[in-house]
Amino acid sequence: MALTNTTITAWKLQEIVAHSSNVSSLVLGKSSGRLLATGSEDCRVNIWAVNKPNCIMSLTGHTSPVECIQFNSSEERVVAGSQSGSLRLWDLEAAKILRTLMGHKASICSLDFHPMGGYLASGSVDSNIKLWDVRRKGCVYRYKDHTQAVRCLAFSPDGKWLASASDDSTVKLWDLIAGKMITEFTSHTSAVNVVQFHPNEYLLASGSADRTVKLWDLEKFNMIGSSEAETGVVRSILFNPDGNCLYSGSENTLRVYGWEPDRCFDVVHVGWGKVSDLAISNNQMIAVSYSQTNVSWYVVDLNRVKKSGSVIQGLIQDKPIPAPTSALGTTLRRNYERPSTSCTGQEMKQSSEADRRSPEGERRSPSSEDEKEDKESSAEITNPEDFKEIFQPRSVISRTPPKSIEPFPAPLDHSFSESVLEKPGPAVKIVTPVIDRAGQLKGPIISSTPVQRVEPTVIAAAPRPVAVVTTSVTSPSRPVVTTTKPKPSTGVILSTRNEPVGLNVGDFLSHARNAKASVMGDEEALAQIRKGHDTMCVMLTSRYKNLDTVRSVWASGDVKTSLDSAVSMNDLSIVVDILNIVNLKPSLWKLDLCTSILPQIEELLQSKYESYVQTGCMSLKLILKRFWPLISDTLTAPPSVGVDITREERHRKCKACYKQLKNLSNVVKNRAEQVGRHGSTFKELQLLMAPLDY
């Protein structure tokens, strides 16, 4: 069977346990795309290098959960806002606290640094926006026109305007020099989660809980584009660095938009859940999401994503549509003028003098209470090597993380899923059907790579013969090499290993006592290699036929029947292959599937194969997140009046699922006592299954 070596478009890069308590906020450094800050209910801010398992630095000082974080443009500083309304600003290179700012009366939920430095803006649940002079430790402006929480703030590239998005469904634009609102955009029908300025032109984009992305012309102050309703709430948006397209991140999906006219160039199903932030580095999109104490990184290869073209009858054509141009060939829309110095900051500083004398301005000098809070704050360097590599090299021109950042390598898509049969023998590659971007079954795909986590893995693997070097007594200068076999041990067989299961190097060594016969002949070696080959071919042929049968049933559109046929074959490897596909498309899960697959998941969780355990955990996690609320509500609802066959059928299925989940909870509880990444995964499942005991 020939393999096709192609790379995939999107993949999960890493998953870490970021905090001891639930993660409440996070942000990526936009300059490098390689730095991450996470905030938690444990009142800490942790700094991470993307794709590194260990925290670089842990920032303390907050006494309430951290609700919002932001890097400055150079990624040398980070500010965090807490539930109590306080702000703390740290210098990452010096590893120390710079400022503690008090002023909001409620939780801070949005932050942004002024592009010219010296100022930052904060938005709060109390609907207020404050502009801070961090050098003088005071609030210089306060804006109060929003009526609900301010969820996102963004300064314009020239530093003259500030855009704000709020739960009151509006986007407001503020003139920082005049200290007043310029305009208000009210076309969204639900809370606006995110706003971002175009990197060059006078354009503003906004994403909302109404599942749309809208674009606003900042010269005429009108809407020039609006997307069709997405599959979920729009949580993140990001312009391409050249400004030619806009990326939108919603639940499990990345969309690429153009405007004038409105069009969607591409849709990529990533499976990242509720994505929280996006950044671009080396033509790769880095995305992050979090759930409870875990943070996950994802990568999308933008070289494989369509970023231009036109839409004709729903199809994207390859011919790009030019931007609106004048007769002279230049773009009609103005570009931002970026001053080389912080003149904008000076203008704001002068304007703030008059504002300080008005009731709207707030200004106070550092107090002994502030100094005490600064002393109580600290920056604990937990990984000196990474800290030195990223933040210390100031004697050279290049900014850290280094400019010569290599892109993350994509896992190969061999068009085969790599699974190990539930019998001893060499690792084999089996054809497995896959789902395309539209959710249709089209061809095979490789299994996802194992997730990296912070905790070390302690798993008993298949032992290998150990070469022991000893010295001859009669000839000390001549070492004698002997091969010893450790005692066999039982444990989990890793999904990635350096040697096949079931083969022993000792089988290829001759046991003849005669030194002349110590070299095995070709025929003898080939016979040893071929041993069991026929049996393996029969097994692979049978498995291929089984998969082909499942695929033919799947083609009819009945996922439940195809999964039942896989279960009836009494081969867990077939079930694993099918589950790996269904897990990539969570919308395929139905309550009917749960009743069929939960008994199989119990076997997978107790399997000795790591890949089987991982698949079982992923499936169980999806079932709990998607169906536990339905199961709980159905079982606790009062009896209906009259005959409702549909409701009774749903109640029967929910009752069966509940019984199976209770059985699984005991398995999960026992496995949660393990050490390493598997134990951590089972602990997370144990938390998700906690409501079963109530």
Disulfide bonds with the S-S distance in Angstrom:
none
